[in-house]
Amino acid sequence: MDILDRLEREPSYCENSDARQLRRDAASEIRELRLKAQQLEALIQRRASQKMARGVMA
């Protein structure tokens, strides 16, 4: 099970509101960091493709 699923779906009836908010904040931050990692990976792949294209054409 993914950490985001666990953070968002774990039973929270026994937690206080601060603990529930902490879970939501953690899930949100993880989601944001995953998106940034995907964007960075895409940028790296584009740059590598551009270098390869330039190398082939040179």
Secondary structure as GFF3:
##gff-version 3
##sequence-region A 1 58
A	DSSP	alpha_helix	3	9	.	.	.	ID=ss1
A	DSSP	alpha_helix	17	57	.	.	.	ID=ss2
###
